[in-house]
Amino acid sequence: MNILTEFKRKIKDKMVLRMLRNSPYFDEPWYREQTGIPANVDAAEHYYRGGWRQCDPSTHFNQKKYQEVNLDVGLADVCPLAHYLFYGRIRHRPLYLGMPENLYRRNRVSRGLKRIFFELVYAGKIRKNRNARILVVVHVFYEEAIGEIIEYLKNLRKYQYDLVITTVQDRDVKWIRKKFTEFRPDADLRVFPNNGFDIGPFLSVLNETDLNQYDMVFKLHSKRSFPKKGTSAANDLFIRGKDWFLYLYESTLGARWVHRNVDDLARAGGPDLIGAKNLLLTDPEFKERLTIRVLNQYGISFHGGYSFVAGTCFACRAGALQGVKDLHLTMDSFGEAERGVFTFAHALERYMTGTMEKKEGRNVCTIRQKINQLKGREVLANRGFRLRYDPRFAIDDDFMLRFLEHTQVYAYDLTDVPVNSLYVRRIEEGEEIHIPLRECAPYLYLMGDREQYQEYVSTMRRTDYMLLTREQYEQESAKNGVARFEKLREDLDRNGYDPTHPIVIREGGEILDGQHRACWYLYRFGENATVRVLSLRTSK
């Protein structure tokens, strides 16, 4: 048995070493330079046998990121690139920050032929607008998108334009600089803290830009993609794989459209804003309320019924950005980027394009859209977003945003359950734990433990306090959290629990929303009581 095991190990090692030597993610000259290994040492074997602990195999593969999104790899203490090549890519493991490697394909040959064809078709428009003054601002968070972004930027090669690249401090800045300066030696790279997603860096660029020097601005970023199975989005839109990226980039810089975009933005009376037609959206009422609430914290007045470019990649007249520039916002205006939370940046992206009057949508990737609509029928039919139309109850805006908007809910109904069957699920140190209601902080508070409750509320992020930094927020929450709960407690004591504003659970008893109401119910009526809840079935 030991002989067989050793034989299998040797075969596997040979296969892995062959994969490493042939992999585009293993740069032997670069690896030798970083590690200083002698010329007579096999670089691939050195890396595989332990050299991976010293440095990455190339600037194309970030081991730390691969381990961050594949926790089992870090725990197993194995060579990250070897794991990816031998197991990961077959099992569609995330290569970078949850991003499958094959979502970005450059397709240089077909793109090049398409580029030449449309340059011939629109030769007249190109000659007319050759001297157009263009500013292109690209925010790079997902480094793996750089190759495809550059392929789109090549569609502007007939024009003179200024290129500004923004990124954040925890990205691979050297790699980003290298790739863009190889493409455009005069590209201006600016590095910012990870505040405000792509919006904060873009506004910082605007603050340092005289918009009178430009006719138009292309605002772009390395838009994240969704899993291949797809997900739902606003306005009955089904997004699958790299759809976001394609719709946004094709509508602004696609070879078929870019010359028409430049011509439309350069002529008098043309549109102020150009984006993908299916991504020019209006928000549902709950998100409008969140947007207006957050903007009001900054003294910014905004109206409902706006339309905006979802994804925030667009082309516009330079003068159309003067209003948002006049807000004089800086990176300090934004808190640290937090996914899953409606932030000031999310509100501002709606304000930025929502205040532009003349909008024009490019209907791009139409066949792809129709195919995805067919594939997405079940997803769209079962998304939790539809619960906002049910007249039996009112769903909290924040809960709609953070959970229901993109969650599949296959069945739901108001039902009576034992209050002692409810629990809160948490992930601690990679493990899932179920906390009974009687051990939850709000219930302990009702039983007299205020200190633990104050610590609990200081960790909960609310859109009411997006203006505050994380430190300020924690102080504010600790101070006001008890007051908010006492106000809720007074209302419940006076009026009782109203299922119109239900405790929301997942089948099995996990509380998704309404933990404070559930704890009050347990405290008031005891463990043998039953309570009416909204129960969701989120899996088939």
C-alpha positions in Angstrom: 0.0 0.0 0.0 2.9 2.4 0.9 4.6 1.6 -2.4 1.4 2.4 -4.3 0.9 5.6 -2.4 4.4 6.7 -3.1 4.0 5.8 -6.8 0.8 7.9 -7.0 2.6 10.8 -5.3 5.5 10.8 -7.8 3.1 10.7 -10.8 1.1 13.6 -9.3 4.3 15.6 -8.7 5.5 15.1 -12.3 2.1 16.2 -13.6 2.1 19.3 -11.3 5.6 20.3 -12.3 4.7 20.0 -16.0 1.7 22.1 -15.4 3.7 24.7 -13.6 6.4 25.0 -16.3 3.7 25.5 -19.0 1.5 27.8 -17.0 1.2 31.5 -17.9 1.0 32.1 -14.1 4.5 30.9 -13.6 7.1 33.4 -14.8 10.5 31.6 -14.4 12.8 34.6 -15.0 10.8 36.8 -12.7 10.7 34.1 -10.0 14.4 33.6 -10.2 15.0 37.3 -9.9 12.8 37.5 -6.8 14.2 34.4 -5.0 17.9 34.6 -6.2 18.1 30.8 -6.8 21.1 29.5 -8.8 20.8 28.8 -12.5 21.3 25.0 -12.0 18.2 24.8 -9.7 14.9 23.9 -11.3 12.7 26.9 -10.7 9.4 25.2 -11.0 10.4 22.4 -8.5 11.9 25.0 -6.2 8.6 26.9 -6.1 6.6 23.7 -5.7 8.7 22.3 -2.9 8.4 25.3 -0.7 9.5 28.4 -2.6 5.9 29.5 -2.8 6.3 30.6 0.9 8.8 33.2 -0.2 6.9 34.9 -3.0 4.3 34.6 -5.8 5.1 32.6 -8.9 4.6 35.8 -11.0 2.9 39.1 -11.0 -0.1 37.4 -12.7 -1.0 35.2 -9.7 -1.6 36.5 -6.2 -1.3 33.6 -3.8 -2.6 35.6 -0.8 -5.8 36.4 -2.6 -6.3 32.9 -3.8 -5.9 31.6 -0.2 -8.3 34.3 1.0 -11.2 33.2 -1.2 -10.3 29.5 -0.9 -9.9 29.1 2.8 -9.2 25.3 2.6 -6.0 26.0 0.6 -4.6 28.2 3.3 -5.5 25.8 6.0 -4.0 22.9 4.1 -0.6 24.7 3.7 -0.2 23.6 0.1 1.3 25.3 -2.9 -1.5 27.7 -4.1 -0.7 27.7 -7.8 -0.2 23.9 -7.9 -3.6 23.6 -6.2 -5.2 25.8 -8.7 -3.7 24.1 -11.7 -4.4 20.5 -10.5 -7.7 21.0 -8.7 -9.0 24.6 -8.7 -9.6 25.4 -12.3 -11.4 22.1 -12.9 -13.7 22.8 -10.0 -14.1 26.5 -11.0 -12.4 27.8 -7.9 -12.2 31.6 -7.7 -8.8 32.8 -9.0 -9.0 36.3 -7.7 -11.3 37.7 -5.0 -14.3 35.5 -6.1 -13.7 36.1 -9.8 -13.5 33.0 -12.0 -10.6 33.3 -14.4 -12.6 32.7 -17.6 -14.9 35.6 -17.1 -12.5 38.0 -18.8 -11.3 37.0 -22.3 -9.5 39.4 -24.5 -10.1 37.8 -27.9 -7.4 40.0 -29.5 -7.8 38.7 -33.1 -11.6 39.1 -33.4 -11.5 42.4 -31.5 -8.8 43.7 -33.8 -10.7 42.7 -37.0 -13.9 44.3 -35.6 -11.9 47.4 -34.7 -10.5 47.9 -38.2 -13.9 47.2 -39.8 -15.8 49.9 -37.9 -12.9 52.4 -38.3 -13.5 52.0 -42.0 -17.3 52.3 -41.6 -17.1 55.5 -39.5 -14.0 57.0 -41.2 -16.0 60.2 -41.8 -17.0 60.6 -38.1 -13.4 59.9 -37.1 -12.0 62.6 -39.3 -14.6 65.1 -38.1 -13.9 64.4 -34.4 -10.2 63.7 -34.6 -9.4 66.8 -32.4 -12.1 66.0 -29.8 -10.8 66.6 -26.3 -11.4 63.3 -24.3 -10.6 62.3 -20.8 -10.8 58.6 -19.9 -10.8 57.7 -16.2 -10.6 53.9 -15.4 -10.8 52.6 -11.8 -9.0 49.2 -11.4 -10.0 47.0 -8.4 -10.0 43.6 -10.2 -6.5 43.4 -11.8 -7.5 40.4 -13.9 -9.8 42.7 -16.0 -6.9 44.9 -17.2 -6.2 42.9 -20.4 -9.8 43.2 -21.6 -10.1 46.9 -20.5 -7.0 47.6 -22.7 -8.6 45.9 -25.6 -11.5 48.3 -25.3 -9.3 51.3 -24.9 -7.6 50.4 -28.2 -10.9 51.4 -29.9 -10.1 55.0 -29.1 -6.7 54.8 -30.9 -7.8 57.2 -33.6 -8.3 60.0 -31.1 -5.9 61.9 -28.7 -7.1 61.3 -25.2 -5.8 61.6 -21.6 -5.8 58.4 -19.6 -6.1 58.4 -15.8 -6.0 55.1 -14.0 -7.1 55.0 -10.3 -6.7 52.1 -8.0 -6.5 51.4 -4.2 -3.6 50.7 -1.9 -4.2 47.0 -1.4 -4.1 46.1 -5.1 -1.0 45.0 -7.0 0.0 48.6 -7.9 3.3 47.6 -9.5 1.5 45.2 -11.8 -1.2 47.7 -12.7 1.4 50.4 -13.5 3.4 48.0 -15.6 0.4 46.9 -17.7 -1.0 50.3 -18.4 2.4 52.0 -19.1 3.2 49.3 -21.6 0.0 50.2 -23.3 0.2 54.0 -22.8 3.5 55.3 -21.4 1.8 58.6 -20.5 -1.0 56.9 -18.5 -1.4 58.7 -15.1 -1.8 56.2 -12.3 -3.2 57.5 -9.0 -3.5 55.4 -5.8 -6.2 56.0 -3.2 -7.4 54.4 0.1 -10.2 51.9 -0.4 -12.9 54.5 0.2 -16.0 55.1 -1.9 -15.5 52.2 -4.3 -14.9 53.7 -7.8 -16.9 56.9 -7.0 -14.5 58.4 -4.5 -11.4 58.1 -6.7 -13.3 59.5 -9.7 -14.5 62.5 -7.8 -10.9 63.1 -6.6 -9.8 63.1 -10.2 -12.6 65.6 -11.1 -11.5 67.9 -8.3 -8.1 68.2 -9.9 -9.4 68.5 -13.5 -10.4 71.6 -15.4 -13.5 70.3 -17.2 -13.3 73.2 -19.6 -10.3 71.5 -21.2 -12.4 68.5 -22.3 -15.4 67.9 -24.5 -16.3 64.5 -23.0 -15.4 62.1 -20.2 -15.5 58.3 -20.3 -15.9 56.9 -16.8 -15.0 53.2 -16.5 -14.0 50.6 -13.9 -13.2 46.9 -13.7 -16.8 46.0 -13.1 -17.1 42.7 -11.1 -18.9 39.8 -12.8 -21.4 37.3 -11.4 -21.2 33.5 -11.3 -22.0 31.7 -14.5 -25.3 30.5 -13.1 -26.4 34.2 -13.0 -28.3 36.4 -10.6 -31.1 38.8 -10.8 -30.9 42.6 -10.7 -33.2 45.6 -10.8 -36.0 46.0 -13.3 -36.3 42.3 -14.1 -32.8 42.3 -15.4 -30.9 39.0 -15.4 -27.2 39.2 -15.2 -25.0 36.2 -16.0 -21.2 35.9 -16.0 -19.6 38.9 -17.6 -22.8 40.5 -18.7 -22.3 43.6 -16.6 -18.9 44.1 -18.0 -20.0 43.6 -21.6 -23.0 45.8 -21.5 -21.1 48.7 -19.9 -18.0 48.5 -22.0 -19.7 47.7 -25.3 -22.1 50.7 -24.9 -19.3 53.1 -24.2 -16.1 51.8 -25.9 -17.4 49.0 -28.1 -15.9 49.1 -31.7 -19.4 49.4 -33.1 -20.4 52.3 -30.9 -17.4 54.3 -29.8 -17.2 56.5 -32.9 -20.9 57.3 -32.7 -20.5 58.1 -29.0 -17.7 60.6 -29.7 -19.7 62.2 -32.5 -22.9 62.5 -30.4 -21.1 64.0 -27.5 -19.2 66.4 -29.7 -22.2 67.8 -31.6 -24.4 70.6 -30.2 -27.7 69.4 -29.0 -26.5 65.8 -28.5 -27.0 63.7 -25.3 -25.4 64.6 -22.0 -25.0 60.9 -21.1 -24.6 57.7 -23.0 -24.8 54.2 -21.5 -26.2 50.7 -22.0 -29.9 50.9 -22.7 -30.8 48.0 -20.5 -28.8 49.5 -17.6 -30.4 52.9 -17.7 -32.6 52.1 -14.7 -35.1 53.6 -12.3 -35.0 52.5 -8.6 -37.9 50.9 -6.7 -39.4 53.1 -4.0 -37.4 51.5 -1.1 -34.1 52.2 -2.8 -35.2 55.7 -3.7 -35.9 56.3 0.0 -32.5 55.0 1.0 -30.8 57.1 -1.7 -32.5 60.3 -0.7 -31.9 59.6 3.0 -28.2 59.1 2.6 -27.8 62.1 0.3 -29.7 64.3 2.8 -27.1 63.5 5.4 -24.6 65.4 3.2 -27.0 68.3 2.5 -27.5 67.1 -1.1 -31.1 67.5 -2.3 -32.3 64.9 -4.8 -35.7 63.9 -6.2 -37.5 60.6 -6.7 -38.3 59.1 -10.1 -34.7 59.5 -11.3 -33.0 57.2 -13.9 -29.3 56.3 -13.6 -26.6 54.1 -15.2 -26.4 50.9 -13.1 -22.7 49.9 -12.9 -21.5 53.5 -13.3 -19.6 53.1 -16.6 -20.7 55.8 -19.0 -19.6 58.4 -21.5 -20.8 62.0 -21.0 -20.2 65.6 -21.8 -17.6 67.1 -19.6 -19.8 70.0 -18.6 -22.5 67.6 -17.3 -20.2 66.6 -14.5 -19.8 70.2 -13.2 -22.7 69.8 -10.8 -21.2 66.8 -9.0 -17.8 68.5 -9.0 -19.2 71.5 -7.3 -20.2 69.4 -4.3 -16.4 69.5 -3.5 -16.4 66.0 -2.1 -13.0 64.4 -1.2 -11.9 60.9 -0.3 -12.6 61.9 3.3 -16.2 62.2 2.4 -16.4 58.4 2.0 -16.1 55.7 4.5 -14.3 52.4 3.8 -15.9 50.5 1.0 -18.2 47.9 2.5 -20.0 45.4 0.3 -23.6 44.5 1.1 -24.2 47.9 2.7 -25.9 50.9 0.9 -23.3 53.6 1.2 -22.9 57.2 0.3 -21.0 56.0 -2.9 -24.1 54.0 -4.0 -26.3 57.0 -3.4 -23.9 59.3 -5.3 -23.7 57.1 -8.4 -27.4 57.6 -8.7 -27.1 61.4 -8.2 -24.2 61.7 -10.6 -26.0 60.3 -13.6 -29.5 60.9 -12.4 -29.1 64.7 -12.6 -28.0 64.6 -16.3 -31.0 65.5 -18.4 -30.4 64.1 -21.9 -29.7 60.4 -21.7 -29.2 58.0 -24.5 -29.1 54.2 -24.2 -27.1 52.0 -26.6 -28.9 48.7 -27.1 -25.9 46.4 -27.0 -25.5 42.6 -27.0 -29.2 42.2 -27.9 -29.0 38.5 -28.8 -27.1 37.7 -25.5 -29.8 39.6 -23.6 -32.6 37.6 -25.2 -30.9 34.3 -24.5 -30.3 35.3 -20.9 -33.9 36.5 -20.4 -34.9 32.9 -21.3 -32.4 31.4 -19.0 -33.3 33.8 -16.2 -37.1 33.2 -16.1 -37.0 31.0 -13.1 -34.5 33.3 -11.3 -36.6 36.4 -11.9 -39.9 34.6 -11.1 -38.6 33.5 -7.7 -36.5 36.4 -6.5 -37.3 37.7 -3.1 -37.7 41.2 -4.5 -41.3 40.3 -5.4 -42.3 40.3 -1.7 -42.4 44.1 -1.7 -45.7 43.8 -3.7 -47.5 41.6 -1.2 -50.0 43.8 0.7 -50.1 41.6 3.8 -46.9 43.1 5.2 -44.3 45.9 4.9 -40.7 44.8 4.5 -37.9 46.9 6.1 -36.0 48.9 3.4 -32.6 47.8 4.7 -33.6 44.1 4.8 -34.9 44.4 1.3 -31.6 45.8 0.1 -29.2 43.5 2.0 -31.1 40.2 1.6 -34.2 40.0 -0.5 -33.2 42.0 -3.5 -30.9 39.2 -4.9 -32.1 36.2 -3.0 -34.1 33.3 -4.5 -37.3 32.8 -2.4 -39.2 29.8 -3.8 -42.1 30.0 -1.3 -43.1 32.2 1.6 -46.1 32.6 4.0 -47.1 33.9 7.4 -47.1 31.0 9.8 -47.1 30.4 13.6 -44.0 28.9 15.1 -42.8 28.3 18.7 -40.8 31.3 19.8 -38.2 29.0 21.4 -37.4 27.4 18.0 -36.0 30.7 16.6 -32.2 31.3 16.5 -29.6 33.6 14.9 -26.9 32.1 12.7 -23.4 33.5 12.7 -20.0 32.6 11.2 -17.1 32.7 13.7 -13.6 31.6 12.6 -15.0 29.9 9.6 -17.5 27.9 11.6 -21.3 28.2 11.5 -22.9 28.5 14.9 -26.6 28.8 15.9 -27.4 31.1 18.8 -30.7 30.4 20.6 -32.9 33.5 21.1 -32.4 33.4 24.8 -28.6 33.9 24.3 -29.0 36.8 21.8 -27.8 40.3 22.9 -31.2 42.0 22.8 -32.8 39.3 25.0 -29.9 39.5 27.4 -30.4 43.3 27.5 -34.0 42.8 28.5 -32.8 40.5 31.2 -30.5 43.3 32.5 -27.2 42.9 30.6 -26.7 46.3 28.9 -22.9 46.0 28.4 -23.1 43.1 26.0 -25.9 44.8 24.1 -23.9 48.0 23.6 -21.0 45.9 22.3 -23.4 44.2 19.9 -24.9 47.3 18.4 -21.5 48.9 17.9 -20.8 46.2 15.2 -24.1 46.7 13.3 -23.8 49.1 10.3 -26.9 51.2 9.5 -27.6 53.5 6.6 -28.7 56.1 9.2 -25.0 56.7 10.0 -23.2 56.4 6.7 -21.9 60.0 7.2 -19.8 58.7 10.1 -16.5 57.0 10.1 -16.4 53.4 11.5 -14.9 54.7 14.8 -17.5 57.5 15.1 -20.2 55.0 14.2 -19.2 52.6 16.9 -19.3 55.4 19.5 -22.7 56.7 18.2 -24.2 53.2 18.2 -23.1 52.4 21.7 -24.6 55.6 22.9 -27.9 55.5 20.9 -28.4 51.8 20.5 -30.1 51.4 23.8 -32.3 54.4 23.1 -33.5 52.9 19.8 -34.3 49.6 21.4 -36.1 51.3 24.3 -38.2 53.2 21.8 -39.0 49.9 20.0 -39.8 48.3 23.3 -42.2 51.1 24.3 -44.0 50.7 21.0 -44.3 46.9 21.4 -45.4 47.2 25.0 -48.1 49.7 24.0 -49.3 48.3 20.7 -48.2 44.7 20.8 -46.4 42.7 18.0 -47.9 43.5 14.6 -47.3 40.8 11.9 -47.7 43.5 9.3 -44.1 44.3 10.2 -43.1 40.6 10.7 -40.2 38.7 12.1 -38.7 37.1 9.0 -37.2 33.7 9.2 -35.8 31.1 7.0 -37.5 27.7 7.1 -36.0 25.9 10.1 -36.1 28.9 12.4 -33.1 31.1 11.4 -34.0 34.8 12.0 -33.2 36.9 9.0 -34.8 40.1 10.2 -36.6 41.2 13.4 -34.3 39.8 16.0 -35.2 42.6 18.5 -38.9 42.0 18.1 -38.4 38.2 18.5 -36.4 38.8 21.7 -39.1 41.1 23.1 -41.7 38.4 22.3 -39.7 35.7 24.1 -39.2 38.0 27.1 -42.9 39.1 27.2 -44.6 35.7 26.6 -42.1 33.1 27.5 -40.6 30.1 25.7 -43.9 28.2 25.4 -45.5 30.9 23.3 -46.0 30.8 19.5 -45.4 33.8 17.3 -46.6 34.7 13.7 -43.6 35.1 11.4 -42.9 35.4 7.7 -41.2 32.1 6.7 -39.1 32.0 3.6 -38.0 28.9 1.7 -34.8 30.0 0.0 -33.7 26.6 -1.5 -35.5 23.9 -3.4 
